[in-house]
Amino acid sequence: MKNWFYLILLIFLCLPNPSQAQTDRNELGAWYMYVFNTQFKKDSLWGIQGDIQHRNFNIIGDLQQLLIRGGFTYMPKESPLKLTAGYAYIKTGTQGDNDASVIENRFYQETSFPVQLGKRIFSNHRFRYEVRFVDNQDFRTRYRYNLFINIPLNKLTIEPKTVYLATYNEIFINGQRKIGKGKTVALFDRNRLYAALGYVIKKGLKIQFGMMRQTSNSFGKNQLQLSLHQTF
């Protein structure tokens, strides 16, 4: 358990100081997401996963980002690991009436694995490496680590008709600091801290609604999140 204590302590030490972050003038935004996962056939080691996200500067109407992402997955035999390689298309808008946007093409590789703590705490660890091609910027890379924790509230396991608490904390670290035209980015890119209530509608289908706080060294913003998660 000492290792878990040090890991959680490291995550919170890496959080930026909220008092130093400038809040966006539209404080509350919203992300609407569909997340899917499937195997090519029953008991196959190979599959596909992905997500579609519509992110707004406000609750609805002012597009912050459109993200479409998908990848091939592989689960080695007798191993908890899940390996993924994929691609994402991201269109980033400009806040307000300005229609200007920036396009990013992103390739990523990730490893994830679940760890159960006790009888009711289900965690998952995801390490992701991104190769980023952003309009009018040099080649970029980024490293991400996400700790997910789900806790069922009315049952011992997360099964149909279960209400559960869903939380995560994700840290983003930039690789290349120089992005072109004399511009640089900080080593620490951002942090996302999330908490939500989830409900398992039926086997392979669940919904979550909660709040995420996204911060960097220069800004802080709250985002409502509504997400549908499907495994088929």
C-alpha positions as CSV (number, residue, x, y, z in Angstrom):
1,M,0.0,0.0,0.0
2,K,3.0,2.3,0.5
3,N,3.5,2.4,-3.3
4,W,-0.1,3.5,-3.8
5,F,0.3,6.3,-1.3
6,Y,3.4,7.6,-3.0
7,L,1.8,7.5,-6.4
8,I,-1.3,9.4,-5.3
9,L,0.9,11.9,-3.4
10,L,3.0,12.5,-6.6
11,I,-0.2,13.2,-8.6
12,F,-1.4,15.9,-6.2
13,L,2.1,17.4,-6.0
14,C,2.1,17.9,-9.7
15,L,-1.2,19.8,-9.7
16,P,-0.7,23.5,-10.6
17,N,-1.5,26.1,-7.9
18,P,-5.1,27.2,-8.6
19,S,-4.2,30.7,-7.2
20,Q,-1.8,31.2,-10.1
21,A,-4.2,30.1,-12.8
22,Q,-6.3,32.6,-14.7
23,T,-10.0,31.5,-15.1
24,D,-11.6,31.5,-18.5
25,R,-14.2,34.2,-18.9
26,N,-16.8,31.5,-19.7
27,E,-16.0,29.5,-16.6
28,L,-18.4,26.6,-17.1
29,G,-18.1,24.6,-20.3
30,A,-19.4,21.2,-21.3
31,W,-18.1,18.0,-23.0
32,Y,-20.4,15.5,-24.6
33,M,-18.8,12.1,-25.3
34,Y,-19.4,8.7,-26.8
35,V,-16.8,6.0,-25.9
36,F,-16.8,2.6,-27.4
37,N,-14.8,-0.7,-27.2
38,T,-15.2,-4.0,-29.0
39,Q,-13.4,-7.2,-30.0
40,F,-13.3,-8.6,-33.5
41,K,-14.9,-11.8,-32.2
42,K,-15.6,-13.5,-28.9
43,D,-12.3,-14.3,-27.0
44,S,-10.2,-12.5,-29.7
45,L,-7.0,-10.8,-28.5
46,W,-7.6,-8.0,-31.0
47,G,-10.2,-5.3,-31.1
48,I,-11.1,-1.6,-31.7
49,Q,-11.7,1.2,-29.3
50,G,-12.4,4.9,-29.7
51,D,-14.3,8.0,-28.7
52,I,-16.1,11.0,-30.2
53,Q,-16.1,14.2,-28.2
54,H,-17.9,17.5,-28.7
55,R,-16.3,20.1,-26.3
56,N,-17.8,23.5,-25.8
57,F,-16.5,26.7,-24.2
58,N,-20.1,27.1,-22.8
59,I,-22.8,24.6,-22.2
60,I,-23.8,24.3,-25.8
61,G,-23.2,26.2,-29.1
62,D,-19.6,27.6,-28.8
63,L,-17.4,24.8,-30.1
64,Q,-14.1,24.4,-28.3
65,Q,-13.0,21.1,-29.8
66,L,-14.3,18.3,-31.9
67,L,-12.3,15.1,-31.3
68,I,-12.6,11.9,-33.2
69,R,-10.3,9.1,-32.1
70,G,-9.9,5.4,-32.8
71,G,-7.3,2.7,-32.4
72,F,-6.6,-1.0,-32.7
73,T,-6.2,-2.9,-29.4
74,Y,-4.3,-6.0,-28.4
75,M,-4.5,-7.9,-25.1
76,P,-1.7,-10.4,-24.6
77,K,-2.6,-13.8,-23.3
78,E,-2.5,-14.3,-19.5
79,S,-1.7,-10.6,-19.0
80,P,-3.8,-7.7,-17.7
81,L,-2.3,-5.3,-20.2
82,K,-4.2,-3.7,-23.0
83,L,-2.1,-2.2,-25.8
84,T,-3.5,0.4,-28.3
85,A,-2.2,2.2,-31.3
86,G,-4.4,4.7,-33.1
87,Y,-5.1,8.1,-34.7
88,A,-7.1,11.2,-33.6
89,Y,-8.5,14.1,-35.6
90,I,-8.9,17.3,-33.5
91,K,-10.5,20.6,-34.6
92,T,-10.0,23.4,-32.1
93,G,-12.2,26.4,-32.3
94,T,-11.9,30.0,-31.0
95,Q,-14.0,31.3,-28.2
96,G,-16.8,33.7,-29.1
97,D,-18.0,34.7,-32.6
98,N,-14.7,34.0,-34.3
99,D,-14.9,31.0,-36.6
100,A,-11.1,30.5,-36.9
101,S,-10.0,26.9,-36.1
102,V,-6.8,24.9,-35.8
103,I,-6.6,21.3,-37.1
104,E,-4.4,18.6,-35.4
105,N,-3.6,15.1,-36.6
106,R,-2.4,13.0,-33.8
107,F,-1.0,9.4,-33.6
108,Y,-0.9,7.7,-30.2
109,Q,0.2,4.5,-28.5
110,E,-1.0,3.5,-25.0
111,T,-0.8,0.8,-22.4
112,S,-3.5,0.3,-19.8
113,F,-4.0,-2.2,-17.0
114,P,-6.6,-2.7,-14.2
115,V,-5.8,-3.1,-10.5
116,Q,-8.5,-4.0,-7.9
117,L,-8.0,-2.6,-4.5
118,G,-10.0,-4.5,-1.8
119,K,-13.5,-5.5,-2.7
120,R,-15.0,-2.3,-4.1
121,I,-12.3,-0.1,-5.5
122,F,-11.6,-0.7,-9.2
123,S,-8.7,1.2,-10.7
124,N,-7.2,1.4,-14.1
125,H,-3.8,2.9,-15.1
126,R,-3.3,4.3,-18.6
127,F,0.0,5.5,-20.1
128,R,-0.2,7.3,-23.4
129,Y,2.4,8.7,-25.9
130,E,1.2,11.1,-28.5
131,V,2.8,12.3,-31.8
132,R,1.2,15.6,-32.7
133,F,1.0,17.5,-36.1
134,V,-0.7,20.8,-35.4
135,D,-1.4,23.5,-38.0
136,N,1.4,26.1,-38.1
137,Q,3.5,24.3,-35.5
138,D,6.6,22.1,-35.5
139,F,6.4,18.4,-34.8
140,R,5.3,17.8,-31.1
141,T,5.1,14.9,-28.7
142,R,3.3,14.6,-25.3
143,Y,3.2,12.1,-22.5
144,R,0.1,11.3,-20.4
145,Y,-0.7,9.3,-17.3
146,N,-4.3,8.7,-16.1
147,L,-5.4,7.0,-12.9
148,F,-9.0,6.0,-13.1
149,I,-11.0,4.8,-10.0
150,N,-14.5,3.5,-10.0
151,I,-16.4,2.6,-6.8
152,P,-19.8,0.8,-6.9
153,L,-22.2,2.3,-4.4
154,N,-25.2,0.0,-4.3
155,K,-23.5,-3.3,-5.2
156,L,-20.1,-4.9,-4.8
157,T,-19.3,-5.0,-8.5
158,I,-20.0,-2.8,-11.4
159,E,-22.9,-4.7,-13.1
160,P,-26.3,-3.8,-14.6
161,K,-28.3,-1.4,-12.4
162,T,-25.2,-0.3,-10.5
163,V,-24.7,3.3,-9.4
164,Y,-21.1,4.0,-9.1
165,L,-18.6,6.9,-8.3
166,A,-16.2,7.5,-11.2
167,T,-13.0,9.6,-10.7
168,Y,-9.8,10.2,-12.5
169,N,-6.7,12.4,-12.5
170,E,-4.6,12.8,-15.7
171,I,-1.3,14.5,-16.0
172,F,0.0,15.8,-19.4
173,I,3.8,16.4,-20.0
174,N,5.1,18.0,-23.2
175,G,8.0,16.4,-25.1
176,Q,9.3,18.9,-27.6
177,R,9.3,22.4,-25.9
178,K,10.0,24.4,-29.1
179,I,6.9,24.5,-31.4
180,G,8.2,26.8,-34.1
181,K,8.3,30.5,-34.9
182,G,10.3,31.1,-31.8
183,K,7.5,29.8,-29.5
184,T,8.0,27.4,-26.7
185,V,5.6,25.5,-24.3
186,A,6.1,24.5,-20.7
187,L,7.2,21.1,-19.7
188,F,3.9,20.7,-17.7
189,D,1.0,20.9,-20.2
190,R,-2.1,20.5,-18.0
191,N,-3.9,18.4,-15.4
192,R,-7.5,17.1,-15.5
193,L,-9.3,16.1,-12.3
194,Y,-12.7,14.5,-12.6
195,A,-15.5,13.2,-10.5
196,A,-18.9,11.8,-11.6
197,L,-21.8,9.5,-10.9
198,G,-22.3,6.6,-13.2
199,Y,-25.1,4.2,-13.9
200,V,-24.9,0.8,-15.7
201,I,-28.0,0.7,-17.9
202,K,-27.3,-2.9,-19.1
203,K,-24.4,-5.1,-19.8
204,G,-22.0,-3.2,-22.0
205,L,-23.7,0.1,-21.7
206,K,-23.2,2.8,-19.0
207,I,-23.6,6.5,-18.6
208,Q,-21.7,9.1,-16.5
209,F,-22.4,12.7,-15.6
210,G,-20.0,14.8,-13.6
211,M,-17.5,17.7,-13.5
212,M,-13.9,18.0,-14.6
213,R,-11.4,20.7,-13.5
214,Q,-8.7,21.4,-16.1
215,T,-5.7,23.5,-15.1
216,S,-2.4,24.5,-16.5
217,N,0.2,27.1,-15.3
218,S,-1.9,29.8,-17.1
219,F,-5.6,28.9,-16.9
220,G,-8.2,27.0,-15.1
221,K,-11.6,25.9,-16.4
222,N,-14.6,23.8,-15.1
223,Q,-16.3,21.4,-17.6
224,L,-19.5,19.5,-17.2
225,Q,-19.1,16.0,-18.7
226,L,-21.9,13.8,-20.0
227,S,-20.6,10.5,-21.5
228,L,-22.0,7.3,-22.9
229,H,-19.8,4.2,-22.7
230,Q,-20.5,1.1,-24.8
231,T,-18.8,-2.3,-25.1
232,F,-20.1,-4.6,-27.7
